[in-house]
Structures are given as C-alpha cells and as structure tokens.
Amino acid sequence: MRIEWTEPTLDDIAAIHAYIAKDSPFYARQFVERLFEVTEQLTAFPAMGRKVPEAKDRDDIRELIFHGYRIIYWQQPNRIAIVTVIHGSRDLAGMDNKPWLA
C-alpha cells in the first residue's frame, strides 16, 4: 500500500504551514512533519480513518482528524490518495466541488 499526495493537497499543506509560520516557524515545521507521520500509518491500516459523512454512502472516502484538521483520503486497492487537508471548521457540505470528486 502506498500513499500518494495530490497537488491540491500539497498546496493545502503549504498554506497551513505558512499560516502557522507567521507565529512560529518551528511549530509550523513540526506540525507538517507530524501530519506526514500520522498519515504514514495508513500504509499498514488503510481503513483506520472514519467514513466522511459528506461523502454519503462511499466507503472508500475516509478521513483522519489531526489537530482540528481533516485529512481526507480515497482508499483504493493498492494506494491511498490524500485528496485534501482542510480545517475542521470549514463547511465541506456546502462546497460545490467536493475534494474527492476532483
């Protein structure tokens, strides 16, 4: 099982890093490192995340919660595609283009 990071997700992470780095470059780097470490656990346990409520009946769209952020991924037979990292306060239900549909 391998993890693939989509370009929009890497952009999300860069934006989160930049936001945190305004106050503390150290904590911004630490946050991103831990985010990648937590996500790496999916290689051994791909179904460990909960189903994303906004994805209706799709069992293959799951998420991990990390420090108030939702790491949303698409579980496939041989890979996991991380489709977005979004703050938990954002209204995913109101988005026209869901990250897993892009």
Backbone as CSV, one residue per row, in Angstrom:
resi,resn,N_x,N_y,N_z,CA_x,CA_y,CA_z,C_x,C_y,C_z
1,MET,0.860,-1.178,0.000,0.000,0.000,0.000,0.897,1.228,0.000
2,ARG,0.615,2.134,-0.907,1.407,3.360,-0.971,0.495,4.575,-0.849
3,ILE,1.076,5.653,-0.399,0.343,6.899,-0.229,0.767,7.872,-1.315
4,GLU,-0.228,8.469,-1.959,0.028,9.494,-2.973,-0.599,10.797,-2.495
5,TRP,0.164,11.863,-2.630,-0.296,13.194,-2.239,-0.660,13.960,-3.501
6,THR,-1.892,14.419,-3.595,-2.313,15.185,-4.766,-1.731,16.601,-4.691
7,GLU,-1.605,17.237,-5.838,-1.084,18.608,-5.881,-1.926,19.564,-5.030
8,PRO,-3.274,19.508,-5.136,-4.075,20.410,-4.281,-3.818,20.174,-2.790
9,THR,-3.570,18.935,-2.409,-3.299,18.642,-1.005,-1.973,19.248,-0.578
10,LEU,-0.965,19.121,-1.412,0.330,19.721,-1.085,0.210,21.240,-0.999
11,ASP,-0.650,21.827,-1.821,-0.914,23.267,-1.720,-1.600,23.602,-0.397
12,ASP,-2.555,22.748,0.005,-3.234,22.933,1.301,-2.214,22.947,2.432
13,ILE,-1.308,21.978,2.413,-0.315,21.848,3.474,0.636,23.045,3.478
14,ALA,1.025,23.506,2.310,1.895,24.682,2.226,1.203,25.910,2.815
15,ALA,-0.082,26.056,2.554,-0.839,27.195,3.087,-0.960,27.100,4.612
16,ILE,-1.196,25.899,5.123,-1.284,25.698,6.574,0.068,26.022,7.206
17,HIS,1.131,25.532,6.597,2.485,25.803,7.098,2.747,27.310,7.143
18,ALA,2.417,28.009,6.069,2.647,29.454,6.008,1.853,30.191,7.088
19,TYR,0.631,29.751,7.319,-0.216,30.385,8.339,0.382,30.203,9.732
20,ILE,0.777,28.980,10.068,1.360,28.716,11.388,2.711,29.406,11.526
21,ALA,3.488,29.434,10.440,4.831,30.016,10.471,4.828,31.513,10.752
22,LYS,3.699,32.180,10.535,3.620,33.607,10.871,3.938,33.815,12.351
23,ASP,3.506,32.874,13.187,3.755,32.954,14.626,4.984,32.158,15.037
24,SER,5.190,30.993,14.390,6.296,30.143,14.802,6.736,29.219,13.670
25,PRO,7.843,29.527,13.033,8.359,28.620,12.002,8.653,27.223,12.546
26,PHE,9.110,27.164,13.793,9.408,25.870,14.413,8.149,25.014,14.504
27,TYR,7.066,25.566,15.037,5.832,24.800,15.187,5.181,24.486,13.839
28,ALA,5.366,25.358,12.877,4.841,25.084,11.535,5.525,23.849,10.961
29,ARG,6.846,23.797,11.058,7.590,22.643,10.547,7.205,21.376,11.323
30,GLN,7.100,21.502,12.642,6.736,20.361,13.472,5.330,19.844,13.139
31,PHE,4.396,20.762,12.903,3.029,20.379,12.552,3.019,19.559,11.263
32,VAL,3.709,20.043,10.244,3.727,19.359,8.949,4.415,17.998,9.067
33,GLU,5.510,17.940,9.804,6.201,16.655,9.989,5.287,15.633,10.658
34,ARG,4.593,16.052,11.703,3.681,15.137,12.417,2.512,14.727,11.526
35,LEU,2.004,15.651,10.715,0.907,15.334,9.798,1.327,14.199,8.854
36,PHE,2.537,14.299,8.308,3.029,13.242,7.422,3.237,11.927,8.179
37,GLU,3.728,12.007,9.416,3.934,10.799,10.222,2.613,10.093,10.518
38,VAL,1.607,10.857,10.907,0.297,10.277,11.215,-0.287,9.613,9.975
39,THR,-0.172,10.279,8.860,-0.730,9.759,7.617,-0.014,8.488,7.167
40,GLU,1.258,8.376,7.477,2.036,7.199,7.082,1.461,5.911,7.692
41,GLN,0.760,6.024,8.805,0.138,4.851,9.436,-0.891,4.192,8.524
42,LEU,-1.410,4.935,7.570,-2.409,4.384,6.655,-1.850,3.259,5.788
43,THR,-0.538,3.214,5.596,0.042,2.140,4.786,-0.219,0.783,5.422
44,ALA,-0.219,0.728,6.740,-0.493,-0.526,7.451,-1.969,-0.700,7.782
45,PHE,-2.660,0.411,8.005,-4.059,0.366,8.427,-4.898,1.320,7.579
46,PRO,-5.145,0.991,6.317,-5.823,1.935,5.415,-7.259,2.282,5.794
47,ALA,-7.916,1.437,6.543,-9.308,1.722,6.922,-9.413,2.324,8.312
48,MET,-8.298,2.803,8.860,-8.329,3.319,10.230,-9.105,4.627,10.354
49,GLY,-9.224,5.374,9.275,-9.980,6.612,9.329,-11.477,6.351,9.291
50,ARG,-12.222,7.321,9.771,-13.677,7.184,9.726,-14.193,7.554,8.349
51,LYS,-15.380,7.092,8.027,-16.018,7.471,6.763,-16.359,8.954,6.824
52,VAL,-16.210,9.631,5.705,-16.512,11.061,5.642,-18.031,11.212,5.513
53,PRO,-18.675,11.856,6.481,-20.142,11.980,6.443,-20.668,12.642,5.173
54,GLU,-19.964,13.630,4.660,-20.415,14.347,3.470,-20.278,13.521,2.192
55,ALA,-19.580,12.397,2.269,-19.386,11.540,1.088,-20.516,10.524,0.939
56,LYS,-21.566,10.713,1.693,-22.762,9.850,1.637,-22.410,8.382,1.866
57,ASP,-22.726,7.519,0.921,-22.549,6.075,1.117,-21.223,5.542,0.585
58,ARG,-20.271,6.389,0.349,-18.974,5.936,-0.176,-18.097,5.450,0.963
59,ASP,-17.795,4.165,0.944,-16.928,3.585,1.967,-15.455,3.846,1.687
60,ASP,-15.131,4.259,0.468,-13.733,4.439,0.084,-13.203,5.846,0.372
61,ILE,-14.053,6.750,0.828,-13.628,8.104,1.193,-13.616,8.177,2.715
62,ARG,-12.428,8.367,3.267,-12.250,8.343,4.718,-11.428,9.544,5.174
63,GLU,-11.361,9.723,6.476,-10.592,10.848,6.997,-9.962,10.525,8.342
64,LEU,-8.841,11.160,8.564,-8.190,11.181,9.866,-8.345,12.598,10.399
65,ILE,-8.513,12.725,11.699,-8.568,14.040,12.326,-7.218,14.277,12.990
66,PHE,-6.606,15.408,12.667,-5.292,15.733,13.215,-5.272,17.201,13.625
67,HIS,-5.237,17.459,14.920,-5.179,18.815,15.472,-6.208,19.750,14.836
68,GLY,-7.434,19.286,14.722,-8.512,20.114,14.187,-8.598,20.139,12.674
69,TYR,-7.716,19.429,11.995,-7.736,19.348,10.535,-8.239,17.981,10.097
70,ARG,-8.910,17.970,8.982,-9.419,16.726,8.397,-8.501,16.321,7.246
71,ILE,-7.864,15.180,7.372,-7.034,14.629,6.305,-7.929,13.647,5.562
72,ILE,-8.421,14.039,4.411,-9.392,13.233,3.673,-8.669,12.453,2.589
73,TYR,-8.950,11.154,2.545,-8.259,10.301,1.588,-9.212,9.344,0.902
74,TRP,-8.759,8.883,-0.257,-9.505,7.944,-1.082,-8.769,6.615,-1.018
75,GLN,-9.404,5.639,-0.403,-8.805,4.315,-0.240,-9.081,3.472,-1.475
76,GLN,-8.018,3.032,-2.125,-8.114,2.191,-3.312,-7.360,0.889,-3.034
77,PRO,-7.504,-0.116,-3.893,-6.878,-1.412,-3.608,-5.372,-1.366,-3.350
78,ASN,-4.621,-0.609,-4.131,-3.165,-0.612,-3.977,-2.569,0.725,-3.564
79,ARG,-3.433,1.702,-3.332,-2.914,3.011,-2.960,-3.942,3.798,-2.163
80,ILE,-3.429,4.817,-1.511,-4.261,5.770,-0.797,-3.925,7.134,-1.362
81,ALA,-4.918,7.827,-1.869,-4.713,9.170,-2.405,-5.229,10.178,-1.382
82,ILE,-4.340,11.006,-0.881,-4.746,12.065,0.040,-5.309,13.187,-0.833
83,VAL,-6.598,13.479,-0.663,-7.264,14.429,-1.560,-7.362,15.844,-1.002
84,THR,-7.291,15.990,0.314,-7.280,17.341,0.891,-6.922,17.274,2.370
85,VAL,-6.419,18.388,2.851,-6.266,18.633,4.288,-6.993,19.941,4.516
86,ILE,-8.054,19.872,5.299,-8.941,21.026,5.456,-9.253,21.217,6.942
87,HIS,-9.344,22.475,7.363,-9.653,22.740,8.766,-11.051,22.230,9.076
88,GLY,-11.220,21.663,10.238,-12.495,21.074,10.638,-13.647,22.056,10.708
89,SER,-13.364,23.343,10.808,-14.440,24.337,10.885,-14.994,24.717,9.508
90,ARG,-14.309,24.313,8.453,-14.793,24.631,7.102,-16.010,23.786,6.763
91,ASP,-16.942,24.383,6.035,-18.190,23.711,5.677,-17.989,22.899,4.399
92,LEU,-17.628,21.640,4.572,-17.406,20.758,3.429,-18.723,20.420,2.741
93,ALA,-19.803,20.360,3.505,-21.117,20.030,2.924,-21.569,21.106,1.940
94,GLY,-21.180,22.357,2.186,-21.599,23.438,1.325,-20.723,23.645,0.091
95,MET,-19.648,22.895,-0.021,-18.761,23.033,-1.179,-19.405,22.402,-2.407
96,ASP,-19.357,23.112,-3.518,-19.888,22.569,-4.767,-19.015,21.438,-5.294
97,ASN,-17.701,21.644,-5.276,-16.761,20.629,-5.768,-16.108,19.928,-4.588
98,LYS,-16.613,18.782,-4.278,-16.044,18.006,-3.183,-14.632,17.559,-3.580
99,PRO,-13.682,17.561,-2.653,-12.299,17.212,-2.977,-12.128,15.819,-3.605
100,TRP,-12.973,14.870,-3.240,-12.845,13.514,-3.768,-13.452,13.376,-5.163
101,LEU,-14.113,14.419,-5.651,-14.681,14.399,-6.997,-13.782,15.078,-8.023
102,ALA,-12.746,15.736,-7.556,-11.860,16.483,-8.458,-10.943,15.569,-9.242
